[in-house]
Every structure is written in C-alpha cells, then in structure tokens.
Amino acid sequence: MLRGFALVAAVAFLCRHFLSEEEDVILQPGKSTVMSWIRERELSFIERLTANILKAGPMPKHVAFIMDGNRRFAQKAHVQRQEGHSQGFEKLAETLRLCLNLGIHEVTVYAFSIENFKRSKEEVDGLMELARQKFSRLLTEHENLERHGVCIRVLGDLTLLPIDLQQLIAKAVVATKAHNKCFLNVCFAYTSRHEIANAVKEMAWGVEQGLIKPSDVSEVLLGECLYSSNSPNPDLLIRTSGEVRLSDFLLWQTSYSCLVFQSVLWPEYSFWNLCEAVLQYQLSYRSLQKAGDLHREGQALQQMEADRCCVAELLQHRGNGKPMDAQSRQKELLNYTASREERVHCFLNALQHKRDTVFSDLSSQAVVA
C-alpha cells in the first residue's frame, strides 16, 4: 500500500513539475511539413523514468481522445483555422507514438462529428481536403505502418462523405487490415446516436434475413453491432480544451470508462498531460473494474432469464400436457442457449462480411494521386 502511494506521489510530482514547464508550440505560417501518421520520437530520461513508474500500476489498454481545441489554438496563434487542424493532426501522430511508449496499443479518436457538417462550407471543405491528404499520405507510409503493425479502422457513416474520400479511406483500411500490433480507430462522420441507430437497423436486417429471431435481440447483441464491435471498450477517455461533455462520442462504450477532462488545447498536448490522465485512471481503477464486473454479471443474468422465458414459451406451445421434470427443462434450456448462440454467431459473421465487402468494393475503385 505504501509503495503504491509512493508511486502515485512520484508521478504526481513529475506531472505537476513538467506541466508547468511545457514547451510552446511555435507555428511558422507558410512553412510546409510532411505529416507522418507515426512520428519517431524517443522519450527523454525523465520521461522514461516516469513511464516506468506509471507502468508499475494498472495501465489502460485502450484510450479514446476527443481532440478539442484546434480552432481556439489557431485563434491564439493568430493563424488560419486550417493550420490549427493541421497542427492537430501533427499532435495526433505524436500522441500515438507516446501511447506506444506507454504500452497503450489501441487508440480511438474523434476526428469528425456528423454535427461538424453544420460548420461553414469553407471549413468543412478544408477538413475534407485535409482528410484526403492524410489518408493519401497513409498509403505512401505502408511500410512504416507495417513495421509498427498499425491497423487503421475508420468508424462512422462513410456514405456522408465525398465518394473519392470514401474510396481513399477504404483503401487505407484494407491495406492495414492484417496488422495486429496496435490499432488506431478514427471516428469520422460519426456520432454515437447515429452509431446506435445503425446497430438497431443491422439487427432488424438480421431478423429480416432470418439469421436471428426477434427474441435474440439484446443489449449485448446491440453492442456487438456497433461500428466499434471489433475493439474492447475504452479504459480511459480524454477530452482536451476544458469542455466537460462527451459531444455524442462513444456514449455506449464509455459507461464504465474513466473520463478525464483537461484544459490544455489539443495541439499543445504533451507527454505530461497524458501521464496525468493515466494517473487519474489508476486512481479510479478498482471502482471502475468493480462497476464493470457487476454490469457484465447483470447482463449474463438477464440473458439467462430471457432464455428461460423463451424455453417456457416453446414448451407451452408444444403442449403435450405433461409437466417436465427439472432435469429435462435444464436440458431444453441448454439446447436453446446453444442454438441462440449459434444463430448470433452466424449473424455477426454475416454482418462483418457485409461491412468488409463495402470497404473492399470502395477500395478497388480508389484512385491514389
């Protein structure tokens, strides 16, 4: 216990010390730079020391970021908004490297909300062009991404995007699909409400196709129909810029995540800000784990009760008039549960195949400049 408090105190001291001495981000308007998806950056001695101290405690495996503050940063630096967004991408590349240095192998970022389409046409067009540049750049960095084993996933409604951007995104996703060392999930043309509504539609499609029964629909199945179904839920969600809200991001997935709101603007985010957030996660780790475990136990009990109700209904319809002994009823329950699980498994495979086909078809149509 004392050792744990000593580690926490040491990291807290380092974070406080270095957060007060961060380097300013210096912009040079007009100077173009090549923006890589993964920036090669070695930690300093003091950063390595801090990372090792943090790793002595429980570490998040999956971190989500709401990268807020690009426009305010541009205003503060007296540059165009587009330059603020470009600096935000640069910071994403740097932060991905920092996460890898801390042993965090999955990152999800809120890159573009469906609500962002309500911004001025000039800004939206600029963001679409920035996305074209970045995904085109990603395709030229395939060897670097392969070396690091980075798998890129894009979560959202791609049909809302220009067709050429859809094709570029699909090509990037397909090109990195086999990589499995670390994962970057880019939420683009995304809101959580849209994602949940889409998951409901997918389950309705499954029922229409005869793949599942209406009685198979459950909270667990809905979660497995989300865009993010291939990823574990985030352990830690970080929002920058001082805003204390989720802005329709991963509402379903973050019910039992540690939420950290930091005042720093995203382009100014640093190793020490990340350490501070991880430290907050460690301090709340036990309570979050307990709450999550209780929720999963509740889900399992609900599913068992739902299966029992379905079996009782089946037996009633069968109606031979003879009461069934407990052992026979248990056997019926086990058989029903096994058949339901098989149906759900086949449905989820069909759903994944449908989604993969969309990306594959778009990828084959892509033209890379």
C-alpha positions as CSV (number, residue, x, y, z in Angstrom):
1,M,0.0,0.0,0.0
2,L,2.8,2.4,0.9
3,R,4.7,1.5,-2.2
4,G,1.5,2.4,-4.3
5,F,1.1,5.8,-2.6
6,A,4.8,6.5,-3.2
7,L,4.5,5.7,-6.9
8,V,1.4,7.9,-7.2
9,A,3.1,10.8,-5.3
10,A,6.2,10.5,-7.6
11,V,4.2,10.6,-10.8
12,A,2.0,13.4,-9.5
13,F,5.1,15.5,-8.6
14,L,6.7,14.9,-12.1
15,C,3.4,15.8,-13.9
16,R,2.9,19.0,-11.9
17,H,6.6,20.0,-12.4
18,F,6.7,19.4,-16.2
19,L,3.1,20.6,-16.9
20,S,4.3,24.0,-15.7
21,E,7.3,23.9,-18.0
22,E,5.9,22.7,-21.3
23,E,7.4,24.0,-24.5
24,D,5.3,26.3,-26.5
25,V,4.1,25.1,-29.9
26,I,5.7,27.5,-32.4
27,L,4.0,27.9,-35.8
28,Q,5.7,29.2,-38.9
29,P,2.9,30.1,-41.3
30,G,3.7,29.2,-44.9
31,K,6.2,26.6,-44.0
32,S,5.0,23.2,-45.2
33,T,5.9,20.0,-43.4
34,V,5.5,16.3,-44.3
35,M,3.0,15.0,-41.8
36,S,3.5,11.3,-40.9
37,W,0.9,9.1,-39.2
38,I,3.5,7.8,-36.8
39,R,6.2,10.1,-35.6
40,E,9.5,8.6,-34.4
41,R,10.2,10.1,-31.0
42,E,12.3,8.8,-28.2
43,L,11.5,9.6,-24.6
44,S,13.9,11.6,-22.6
45,F,15.5,10.1,-19.5
46,I,13.0,11.8,-17.1
47,E,10.1,10.7,-19.4
48,R,11.3,7.1,-19.5
49,L,11.6,7.2,-15.7
50,T,8.0,8.5,-15.4
51,A,6.7,5.9,-17.9
52,N,8.3,3.1,-15.9
53,I,6.8,4.4,-12.6
54,L,3.4,4.5,-14.3
55,K,3.7,1.0,-15.7
56,A,4.1,-0.3,-12.2
57,G,0.4,0.3,-11.8
58,P,-2.6,-0.8,-13.9
59,M,-2.3,0.7,-17.4
60,P,-5.2,1.4,-19.8
61,K,-5.1,-0.8,-22.9
62,H,-7.4,1.4,-24.9
63,V,-7.5,5.2,-24.7
64,A,-10.0,7.4,-26.6
65,F,-9.4,11.1,-27.3
66,I,-11.8,14.0,-28.1
67,M,-9.2,16.2,-29.8
68,D,-10.8,19.5,-29.0
69,G,-9.2,23.0,-29.2
70,N,-7.8,23.2,-32.8
71,R,-9.7,26.3,-33.7
72,R,-9.0,28.1,-30.4
73,F,-5.4,27.2,-30.8
74,A,-5.4,28.8,-34.3
75,Q,-7.0,31.9,-32.9
76,K,-4.5,32.0,-30.1
77,A,-1.6,31.6,-32.5
78,H,-3.1,34.1,-35.0
79,V,-3.1,31.6,-37.9
80,Q,-5.9,30.3,-40.1
81,R,-8.2,27.6,-38.7
82,Q,-7.0,25.1,-41.3
83,E,-3.5,25.5,-39.8
84,G,-4.9,24.7,-36.4
85,H,-6.4,21.5,-37.8
86,S,-3.1,20.6,-39.4
87,Q,-1.3,21.1,-36.1
88,G,-4.0,18.9,-34.5
89,F,-3.1,16.1,-36.9
90,E,0.6,16.5,-36.1
91,K,-0.2,16.2,-32.4
92,L,-2.2,13.0,-33.1
93,A,0.8,11.4,-34.8
94,E,3.0,12.4,-31.8
95,T,0.5,11.2,-29.2
96,L,0.2,7.8,-31.0
97,R,3.9,7.4,-30.5
98,L,3.6,8.4,-26.8
99,C,0.8,5.9,-26.3
100,L,3.0,3.1,-27.8
101,N,5.9,4.2,-25.5
102,L,3.5,3.7,-22.5
103,G,2.3,0.3,-23.7
104,I,-1.1,1.6,-24.9
105,H,-1.8,-0.4,-28.1
106,E,-5.3,0.9,-29.0
107,V,-6.4,4.5,-29.5
108,T,-9.7,5.8,-30.7
109,V,-10.0,9.5,-31.8
110,Y,-13.0,11.7,-32.6
111,A,-11.8,13.1,-35.9
112,F,-15.0,14.5,-37.4
113,S,-18.5,14.5,-36.0
114,I,-21.6,14.4,-38.2
115,E,-22.5,17.7,-36.4
116,N,-19.4,19.3,-37.9
117,F,-21.2,19.3,-41.3
118,K,-23.1,22.3,-39.9
119,R,-20.0,24.4,-39.9
120,S,-19.2,26.8,-42.7
121,K,-18.7,25.3,-46.2
122,E,-15.2,26.7,-46.3
123,E,-14.2,24.9,-43.1
124,V,-15.9,21.6,-43.9
125,D,-14.3,21.6,-47.4
126,G,-10.9,22.3,-45.8
127,L,-11.4,19.4,-43.4
128,M,-12.3,17.1,-46.2
129,E,-9.2,18.1,-48.1
130,L,-7.1,17.6,-45.0
131,A,-8.5,14.1,-44.7
132,R,-7.7,13.4,-48.4
133,Q,-4.1,14.5,-47.8
134,K,-3.7,12.4,-44.6
135,F,-5.2,9.2,-46.0
136,S,-3.2,9.6,-49.2
137,R,-0.1,10.1,-47.1
138,L,-1.0,6.9,-45.1
139,L,-1.0,4.9,-48.2
140,T,2.6,6.0,-49.0
141,E,3.7,5.1,-45.5
142,H,2.5,1.5,-45.7
143,E,6.0,0.1,-44.9
144,N,6.3,2.2,-41.8
145,L,2.8,1.2,-40.6
146,E,3.6,-2.4,-41.3
147,R,6.8,-2.2,-39.3
148,H,4.9,-0.9,-36.3
149,G,1.9,-3.3,-37.0
150,V,-0.6,-0.4,-37.1
151,C,-4.2,-1.4,-38.1
152,I,-6.3,1.6,-39.1
153,R,-10.0,1.4,-38.7
154,V,-12.5,4.1,-39.6
155,L,-15.8,4.2,-37.7
156,G,-18.7,6.2,-39.0
157,D,-21.2,6.6,-41.8
158,L,-18.9,6.9,-44.9
159,T,-21.9,7.5,-47.2
160,L,-22.0,11.0,-45.8
161,L,-18.5,11.7,-47.3
162,P,-17.4,12.6,-50.9
163,I,-17.0,9.4,-52.9
164,D,-13.3,9.9,-53.6
165,L,-12.7,10.3,-49.8
166,Q,-14.8,7.2,-49.1
167,Q,-12.5,5.3,-51.6
168,L,-9.3,6.6,-50.1
169,I,-10.4,5.7,-46.5
170,A,-11.5,2.2,-47.6
171,K,-8.1,1.6,-49.3
172,A,-6.3,2.7,-46.2
173,V,-8.4,0.4,-44.0
174,V,-8.0,-2.6,-46.3
175,A,-4.2,-2.0,-46.7
176,T,-3.7,-2.2,-42.9
177,K,-6.4,-4.8,-42.0
178,A,-3.9,-7.6,-41.4
179,H,-1.8,-5.6,-38.9
180,N,-2.4,-6.5,-35.3
181,K,0.3,-5.0,-33.0
182,C,-1.6,-1.7,-32.4
183,F,-4.9,-0.2,-33.5
184,L,-6.0,3.3,-34.4
185,N,-9.8,3.8,-34.7
186,V,-10.6,7.1,-36.5
187,C,-14.2,8.2,-35.8
188,F,-15.1,10.1,-39.0
189,A,-18.7,11.2,-40.0
190,Y,-19.6,9.8,-36.6
191,T,-21.9,10.4,-33.7
192,S,-22.8,7.9,-31.0
193,R,-26.6,8.3,-31.6
194,H,-26.1,7.6,-35.3
195,E,-24.0,4.5,-34.4
196,I,-26.6,3.1,-32.1
197,A,-29.4,3.8,-34.6
198,N,-27.4,2.0,-37.2
199,A,-26.8,-1.0,-34.9
200,V,-30.6,-1.3,-34.4
201,K,-31.0,-1.3,-38.2
202,E,-28.4,-4.0,-38.5
203,M,-30.3,-6.2,-36.0
204,A,-33.6,-5.6,-37.9
205,W,-31.7,-6.7,-41.1
206,G,-30.7,-9.9,-39.4
207,V,-34.3,-10.6,-38.4
208,E,-35.5,-9.9,-41.9
209,Q,-32.8,-12.2,-43.4
210,G,-33.9,-15.0,-41.0
211,L,-30.4,-15.0,-39.4
212,I,-31.7,-14.2,-35.9
213,K,-35.0,-14.2,-34.1
214,P,-36.6,-11.1,-32.5
215,S,-36.0,-12.8,-29.1
216,D,-32.3,-12.9,-29.8
217,V,-32.1,-9.1,-29.7
218,S,-30.4,-7.9,-26.5
219,E,-28.2,-5.2,-25.0
220,V,-25.2,-7.4,-25.6
221,L,-26.1,-8.1,-29.3
222,L,-26.6,-4.3,-29.9
223,G,-23.1,-3.7,-28.6
224,E,-21.7,-6.3,-31.0
225,C,-23.5,-4.5,-33.9
226,L,-21.8,-1.1,-33.2
227,Y,-19.1,0.2,-35.5
228,S,-16.6,-0.4,-32.7
229,S,-17.5,-4.1,-32.2
230,N,-14.0,-5.3,-33.1
231,S,-12.5,-3.3,-30.2
232,P,-12.8,-3.6,-26.4
233,N,-14.4,-0.6,-24.7
234,P,-12.0,2.3,-23.9
235,D,-10.5,2.1,-20.4
236,L,-9.8,5.9,-20.5
237,L,-11.4,8.7,-22.4
238,I,-9.6,12.1,-22.5
239,R,-11.1,15.4,-23.7
240,T,-8.9,18.4,-24.1
241,S,-9.7,22.2,-24.2
242,G,-11.6,22.3,-20.9
243,E,-15.0,21.3,-22.3
244,V,-16.7,18.9,-19.9
245,R,-19.1,16.9,-22.1
246,L,-18.8,13.9,-24.5
247,S,-20.4,15.6,-27.6
248,D,-22.1,12.4,-28.7
249,F,-18.9,10.3,-28.7
250,L,-18.8,6.6,-27.6
251,L,-21.8,7.1,-25.3
252,W,-22.5,3.3,-25.3
253,Q,-18.9,2.2,-24.9
254,T,-17.7,4.6,-22.1
255,S,-20.3,3.7,-19.4
256,Y,-17.6,2.2,-17.3
257,S,-14.6,4.1,-18.6
258,C,-12.5,6.7,-16.7
259,L,-13.4,10.1,-18.1
260,V,-10.7,12.8,-17.8
261,F,-11.2,16.4,-18.9
262,Q,-8.1,18.5,-19.4
263,S,-7.9,22.3,-20.1
264,V,-4.9,22.1,-22.5
265,L,-5.7,22.7,-26.2
266,W,-5.2,19.6,-28.3
267,P,-2.3,20.9,-30.4
268,E,-0.4,21.7,-27.1
269,Y,-1.0,18.2,-25.7
270,S,2.1,16.7,-24.1
271,F,3.6,13.6,-22.6
272,W,2.9,15.0,-19.2
273,N,-0.8,15.7,-19.9
274,L,-1.1,12.0,-21.0
275,C,0.7,10.9,-17.8
276,E,-1.7,13.0,-15.7
277,A,-4.7,11.3,-17.4
278,V,-3.2,7.8,-16.9
279,L,-2.6,8.6,-13.2
280,Q,-6.3,9.6,-12.8
281,Y,-7.2,6.3,-14.4
282,Q,-5.1,4.4,-12.0
283,L,-6.6,6.1,-9.0
284,S,-10.1,5.1,-10.1
285,Y,-9.2,1.7,-11.5
286,R,-10.6,-0.5,-8.8
287,S,-14.0,1.2,-8.6
288,L,-14.4,1.1,-12.4
289,Q,-13.4,-2.5,-12.6
290,K,-15.9,-3.4,-9.9
291,A,-18.7,-1.5,-11.6
292,G,-17.9,-3.1,-15.0
293,D,-17.9,-6.6,-13.5
294,L,-21.2,-6.1,-11.8
295,H,-22.7,-4.8,-15.1
296,R,-21.5,-7.8,-17.0
297,E,-22.8,-10.2,-14.3
298,G,-26.2,-8.4,-14.6
299,Q,-26.2,-8.8,-18.4
300,A,-25.5,-12.6,-18.1
301,L,-28.3,-13.0,-15.6
302,Q,-30.7,-11.0,-17.9
303,Q,-29.8,-13.2,-20.9
304,M,-30.3,-16.4,-18.8
305,E,-33.7,-15.2,-17.7
306,A,-34.6,-14.3,-21.3
307,D,-33.6,-17.8,-22.5
308,R,-35.7,-19.4,-19.7
309,C,-38.7,-17.3,-20.8
310,C,-38.3,-18.4,-24.4
311,V,-38.0,-22.1,-23.4
312,A,-41.1,-21.8,-21.3
313,E,-43.0,-20.4,-24.2
314,L,-41.7,-23.1,-26.5
315,L,-42.8,-25.8,-24.1
316,Q,-46.2,-24.2,-23.7
317,H,-46.7,-24.2,-27.5
318,R,-45.5,-27.8,-27.7
319,G,-48.3,-28.5,-25.2
320,N,-48.3,-32.2,-24.6
321,G,-50.0,-31.6,-21.2
322,K,-47.3,-33.4,-19.2
323,P,-45.2,-31.5,-16.7
324,M,-41.5,-31.7,-17.4
325,D,-39.0,-32.5,-14.7
326,A,-36.3,-30.1,-13.7
327,Q,-33.5,-32.1,-15.5
328,S,-35.4,-32.2,-18.8
329,R,-36.2,-28.4,-18.5
330,Q,-32.5,-27.7,-17.9
331,K,-31.6,-29.8,-21.0
332,E,-34.1,-27.8,-23.1
333,L,-32.6,-24.6,-21.7
334,L,-29.0,-25.6,-22.6
335,N,-30.1,-26.7,-26.1
336,Y,-31.9,-23.4,-26.7
337,T,-29.0,-21.3,-25.4
338,A,-26.6,-23.2,-27.7
339,S,-28.9,-22.7,-30.8
340,R,-29.3,-19.0,-29.9
341,E,-25.5,-18.5,-29.6
342,E,-25.0,-20.3,-33.0
343,R,-27.6,-18.0,-34.7
344,V,-26.0,-14.9,-33.2
345,H,-22.5,-16.1,-34.3
346,C,-23.7,-16.7,-37.9
347,F,-25.4,-13.3,-37.9
348,L,-22.4,-11.4,-36.7
349,N,-20.2,-13.2,-39.3
350,A,-22.7,-12.2,-42.0
351,L,-22.7,-8.6,-40.7
352,Q,-18.9,-8.5,-40.7
353,H,-18.8,-9.9,-44.2
354,K,-21.3,-7.2,-45.4
355,R,-19.2,-4.5,-43.9
356,D,-15.9,-5.9,-45.3
357,T,-17.5,-6.1,-48.7
358,V,-18.4,-2.4,-48.6
359,F,-14.8,-1.5,-47.8
360,S,-13.4,-3.9,-50.4
361,D,-15.6,-2.6,-53.2
362,L,-14.7,1.0,-52.4
363,S,-11.0,0.2,-52.1
364,S,-11.0,-1.4,-55.5
365,Q,-12.4,1.9,-57.0
366,A,-9.8,4.2,-55.3
367,V,-7.5,6.3,-57.4
368,V,-4.4,7.4,-55.5
369,A,-2.7,10.6,-56.7
